[in-house]
């Protein structure tokens, strides 16, 4: 009797594709210098989605990525991205930023505000055409959301790049982490503002009050526990915070970030936290990248999406470099220092994709806008290492500069 393939078997076929295709492209193509594996995984997600391979081979797409399989993949993707965002929150070190608050505040403010302003200008231009603003989006939400997408710095990917270039533990690397940490707080604050739902303002106020009270109790509990117990309690805390934020209309990713940001990094061994981040990236995040690719769309036309992506890339790159160079003039940095910092801070990838996913889920942007933002994020991330590595070779003196 012929075998009828089950949903489980199709799911496993999808998982094999998700892990095998980007790995082979990355390894055989030797793309590490300009496109690390995480970037290849994001690009592969787009290629495997409905807009590219799905359009060329619709039978393949409907067979492998049927409704049941996509639902299962989405569940894995949700948990993966919650873990990742929580870790990003834990890795913020605001105490160091406070110790150097003048320098950090000026640099982070200009590095965030200038590209956001440039991105808002592009967003206003996009509003002159159909197909960009989502069905639930107000004009100001769309403009601010797209503008902030241009200002985002992907802290976890930034850490990955600086590790690769051996500057993470150097003074300049620690300074860049301070700037990115402040920007991360602002990014999630703006996202919460954009998602503010006046119909559910009571729920949101109740969540924030309950969260503040729960934080006090949670922190007292964590201080009394051994590290092996803290890992389990952290996961329970993450689930509760993500649920509360989603129930209040702020989206579970906002809750995941809040869950992480109130956790002290010294509650865990740094090596263990680094391994957790690495394992989440290795084992779970590829599923999120695929689910991201499934959300891409070209409804306004492929060429138009690429034009929008190019305009957004120009806005974020020129804005980030201009803002950081202005900070360098104010703070009297050494020549060339602002260029290195600016190029590193314009790294996008994961956090911007997560940010844009929230905007898409809430109907503030369309899949076409999401695709343009995704292409912009990929391009900006691929530019980082080729732009920074030669500059670092010419400026070894920066590495020994005091924090």
Secondary structure, DSSP 8 states (H G I E B T S, - for coil): ------HHHHHHHHHHHHHHHHHHHHHHHT-TTTS-HHHHHHHHHHHHSTTTHHHH-HHHHHHHT-HHHHHHHHHHHHHHHHHHHHHHHHT--HHHHHHTHHHHHHHHHHHHHHHHHHHHHHHHHHTTSTTSB-TT--HHHHHHHHHHHHH---HHHHHHHHHHTT-TTSHHHHHHHHHHHHHHHHHHHHHHHHT--GGGHHHHHHHHHHHHHHHHHHHHHHHHS-HHHHHHHHHHHHHHHHHHHHHTTS-HHHHHHHHHHTS-GGGS-HHHHHHHHHHHHHHTHHHHHHHHHTT---TT-HHHHHHHHHHHHHHHHHHHHHHHHHHHHHHT--TTHHHHHHHHHT--THHHHHHHHHHHHTTSB-HHHHHHHHHHHHHHHHHHHHHHHHHHHH-GGGGG---
